[in-house]
Amino acid sequence: MQKPKLVNLPKATRYQNAAIDYYMGLTDSVYLHYGYWESLPKKGEELTLTSLRVAQIAYAAKLLSFIPEGIKTVLDVGCGIGGNAAYLCDRGFIVEGLAPDAIQQEKFIKNTNGQVPFYLTRFEDFHTSNSYDLILFSESSQYIAAVDLAQGAARLLDNGGYLLLADMMRFSAEYREGIFSNCHVASELQGALEKAGFQLIKTEDISSHIAPTIDLCVDNFQTFGLTTGKYIADVLAIAVPPLYALLRWAFQRWLEKPIVEGLAARAIFDNHLCYSIQLWQLSKKV
Ligand SMILES: C[S@@+](CC[C@H](N)C(=O)[O-])C[C@H]1O[C@@H](n2cnc3c(N)ncnc32)[C@H](O)[C@@H]1O
């Protein structure tokens, strides 16, 4: 297989891409977002990947419900592997996508049947003579600095153009280290968008409708990930004790802390974050 073309990415983006690849492998879905669980699972109900895939389609429909009448052209920023783009394309929108990941590029082209142009770039480096009616950030805003996002979107839109953003956000800047700490502080993002000339048209907090996906990922990681890891460790301890000792040391040194944190993801989300869908309109170019 041809090796995907590399773009020059900062280390943080490479870590994020690794996490996205893990999610891609786990879900085997065309979407990379958390989905929208329309009816919330009952206490003790088993969460399945099949239900997650249903939730992911419901999320695409939820995004669609935020798109105002008359919108034709959409730039899908951080488009992932094409689920949202294909969904919108099937409903008559003219879509273009961009993301800084060559593996996603291959899958995007396949999942959109080569019908949707893809740009292999970060949003910050994207330049075009095309203009768009709406710019979509579906779980990609957290990877882009608030000022770059706001000013970049304002540059690509005409007056009256829309920005649709759906993502996790932090309540406050006090939570600053750990798995979700790259998410924007909601008030800071709002400030940057207002400063760039955007006005909030519609917003909805869907935190409780995405949270089951966090539970599902933690459950799967605990059941399959950790159990498999422990089995391999047990076998190594019997077969190659020195290698076991070395890996055990490396695990305690580098992996234990992030794993413990990952297992607490739901509590961290509940305590520090929310998940919001926001429709903004550019009311004046500044
Ligand atoms: C969680 S995925 C969401 C994918 C897709 N929007 C979806 O909803 O399924 C985040 C996406 O943002 C992209 N991304 C990360 N950094 C970016 C940047 N600086 N500019 C544009 N996209 C970026 C990732 O490569 C990935 O495609």
Ligand as a Chemical Component Dictionary entry (heavy atoms), coordinates in Angstrom:
data_LIG
# 
_chem_comp.id                   LIG 
_chem_comp.type                 NON-POLYMER 
_chem_comp.pdbx_formal_charge   0 
_chem_comp.three_letter_code    LIG 
# 
loop_
_chem_comp_atom.comp_id 
_chem_comp_atom.atom_id 
_chem_comp_atom.alt_atom_id 
_chem_comp_atom.type_symbol 
_chem_comp_atom.charge 
_chem_comp_atom.model_Cartn_x 
_chem_comp_atom.model_Cartn_y 
_chem_comp_atom.model_Cartn_z 
_chem_comp_atom.pdbx_ordinal 
LIG C1  C1  C 0  -12.714 14.407 16.525 1  
LIG S1  S1  S 1  -12.337 14.587 14.843 2  
LIG C2  C2  C 0  -13.910 15.110 14.173 3  
LIG C3  C3  C 0  -14.062 14.691 12.730 4  
LIG C4  C4  C 0  -15.378 15.066 12.048 5  
LIG N1  N1  N 0  -15.604 16.480 12.029 6  
LIG C5  C5  C 0  -16.551 14.377 12.678 7  
LIG O1  O1  O 0  -17.376 15.061 13.297 8  
LIG O2  O2  O -1 -16.663 13.152 12.516 9  
LIG C6  C6  C 0  -11.362 16.067 14.780 10 
LIG C7  C7  C 0  -10.931 16.464 13.401 11 
LIG O3  O3  O 0  -10.227 17.719 13.459 12 
LIG C8  C8  C 0  -9.058  17.587 12.662 13 
LIG N2  N2  N 0  -8.065  18.596 13.053 14 
LIG C9  C9  C 0  -7.135  18.557 14.044 15 
LIG N3  N3  N 0  -6.397  19.690 14.051 16 
LIG C10 C10 C 0  -6.883  20.472 13.048 17 
LIG C11 C11 C 0  -6.533  21.764 12.530 18 
LIG N4  N4  N 0  -5.548  22.480 13.078 19 
LIG N5  N5  N 0  -7.205  22.241 11.459 20 
LIG C12 C12 C 0  -8.208  21.520 10.916 21 
LIG N6  N6  N 0  -8.599  20.299 11.372 22 
LIG C13 C13 C 0  -7.935  19.782 12.414 23 
LIG C14 C14 C 0  -8.648  16.150 12.881 24 
LIG O4  O4  O 0  -7.698  15.707 11.928 25 
LIG C15 C15 C 0  -9.998  15.490 12.715 26 
LIG O5  O5  O 0  -10.349 15.373 11.371 27 
# 
loop_
_chem_comp_bond.comp_id 
_chem_comp_bond.atom_id_1 
_chem_comp_bond.atom_id_2 
_chem_comp_bond.value_order 
_chem_comp_bond.pdbx_ordinal 
LIG C1  S1  SING 1  
LIG S1  C2  SING 2  
LIG S1  C6  SING 3  
LIG C2  C3  SING 4  
LIG C3  C4  SING 5  
LIG C4  N1  SING 6  
LIG C4  C5  SING 7  
LIG C5  O1  DOUB 8  
LIG C5  O2  SING 9  
LIG C6  C7  SING 10 
LIG C7  O3  SING 11 
LIG C7  C15 SING 12 
LIG O3  C8  SING 13 
LIG C8  N2  SING 14 
LIG C8  C14 SING 15 
LIG N2  C9  SING 16 
LIG N2  C13 SING 17 
LIG C9  N3  DOUB 18 
LIG N3  C10 SING 19 
LIG C10 C11 SING 20 
LIG C10 C13 DOUB 21 
LIG C11 N4  SING 22 
LIG C11 N5  DOUB 23 
LIG N5  C12 SING 24 
LIG C12 N6  DOUB 25 
LIG N6  C13 SING 26 
LIG C14 O4  SING 27 
LIG C14 C15 SING 28 
LIG C15 O5  SING 29 
# 
